Amino acid sequence: MEPQKIAVIGHPIGHTMSPFIHERLFALSGRPLSYTVLDVPDLKEAIPVLCGLDCFNVTIPHKNAIIPFLDEVEAVSYTHLTLPT
């Protein structure tokens, strides 16, 4: 099984604990992954890179800014004015 390519994006992002958390959870499930941290100062410029990933988590300051780039958004996200990660 090829590792899933996953990332967390934000700016600044150096403080994130996401790799620590997700790498361990995937290891427990037996699913291989490649989890990277992407410092994304300009979200629009990063979209081609993000489209090459299997999935990604979004944190500050892009939680709301990512919405126009998504194919679909669940109604609950609009109700809370943010997307859960």
Secondary structure, DSSP 8 states (H G I E B T S, - for coil): ---EEEEEEESS-TT--HHHHHHHHHHHHT--EEEEEEE-S-HHHHHHHHHTSSEEEE-TTSTTTTGGG-S---HHHHHHTS---
